[in-house]
Amino acid sequence: MEIKTVGIASDHAGYPLKKFVIQYLEEHGYPYKDYGTYSDISCDYTDFGHELANGIESGEVYPGIGICGSGEGISMTLNKHQGVRAGLAWIPEIAHLIRQHNDANVLVMPGRFIDNNMATKIMDEFFRVPFEGGRHQRRVEKIALQK
């Protein structure tokens, strides 16, 4: 995967993992843009998910990482945007498949259900695996709503 600038967003439940993700990105030399939240004070994942999605769609960042408690809410928010393919991964094998088969441009992780060690394995896989293309390209092209 060619990394431009990694966009990152979380809510309060994902904030502790987001701090670790930022450390991971810095250690690996990946530039990043933090779309918030910036504390563990209760907030709405939607506010930060939409900001990250806008960054993906505008080309300001690629790829992205979204985190909330379960990973589901921010994933739903991100996937409302036509230019986003957010995939929720809780193990490295899922991260592998969302890249290989679905060309996911945003990795979503469940902040309340994985530890830093698992997050490292998931991110390593997400950043390592290329999109396979072929029969998967046709399917990915059908994801966006046709007008």
N, C-alpha and C positions, 0 to 999 in steps of 0.2 A: 504494500500500500504506500502510495506517495503521500506523505504528510505535509500539509501546508502549515496550518496553525490549528492545534486541537482546541475546539470549543468545549467548555465544560460548564455544566449547570447542575444544581441540586436544590432540594428543599432542606428544611431543618433536619429531617430524619436522615437525609443523605449527606449532611454536612461533614460529619466525622470521616466518612469514607472519601468525600471530595478532597479534604485536606491531604489524605494519604495519596490520592490520585495525583494531585499537584506535585507532591514530593516525587512520585514515580516519574512524572513527565520531566521534571527538572533533572533528575538523575540520568534520564535517557537522552537528554538534550533536545526534547521536543518543545517547540514554542507553543504557548497556549494563551487563550483568552478566557477569562473567568466571567461568566454571565451572572454569577450569584447563585445562591444566597451567600452571605458573608458571615453568618453566625448560626447558632443552633436555636435561635428564637423562632417560634412557630410562624410559618408562612405558607404560601400557596405554591405548589410545584408548577402550576400552570404559568405563573408569571415568568419564571425562569426558563421553563421549557419552550415557551413561545420565542423568547429572546434567542436561545440557542438555535432553534429552528430557523429563525430569520437569518442568523449568521451563516448557517449551512446553505440556505437558498440563495443568499446574495453572493456566496463565494468568499465571504470574509474568513470563514474557517472551514477546514476539512481535515479530518473527520471530527465527530463530536462524541462526548461522553455525557450521559445524563444519569442522575442518581436520585432516587427517592426511597422511601421506606421499603416498599415492595418492588419498586421498579415499574409497576403497572401504570400508575397515574401519569408519571412523566412520559412514559412510552406512548400512552394514548394521546397525550397532548402533542408530542413531537410528530406523531404519525398523522395528525390532522393536516399537516403541511405537505403539499404535493411533491416538493423536492426532497423530502426526508424519508429515509428507510431506516427506522430505528428498530433494533432488535434487542430483546431482553435476554441476557446471558447470566446464568448463575454457576455454570461450570465451563471449563475451557472448550469442551466439545461443542457446546452451543455457540460460543464465540466463533469457533472455526466454521461452523455451518452457516451462520448468518453472514459471514464474509464470503465464503466460497460459493454458496448457492443463491444468496439474496442481495449481494453487493451492499450490505448494510453500511450506511455512512454515519450512523450514530450507534454507539454501544451504550446500552442501558444496563445498569447493575442495581440489585436490590440492597440498599445500604444496611438494612436491619438483618439480612440473612446470610451475608458472606463476610469473611474476615479479610484482613489485608493480604494474607498469603494467597487466598483464593482470588482476590481481585488482581493480584500481580499475574497469576497464571492466565486469567481471563484476558487481561490487557495484552500480555505477551502474544497470545494466540490471535487476538483481534488485529493487532498491528502487523503480525507476521504473514497472515494468510491472504493471498490474492483472490480476487473474484475469478471464478473458473470460466465464466462466459458460456459459449455454446448454447445448449438447450436452456440454460438458466437465463441467458440474456433475453430471450423471448418472453419469459415469465416476468422478469423484472420490468420490462417495457409495458406490461399490462397492469402494473400496480397503480400508477397514477390514473385518476379519473379522466376519461376522454370527454372533451366538451363538444 
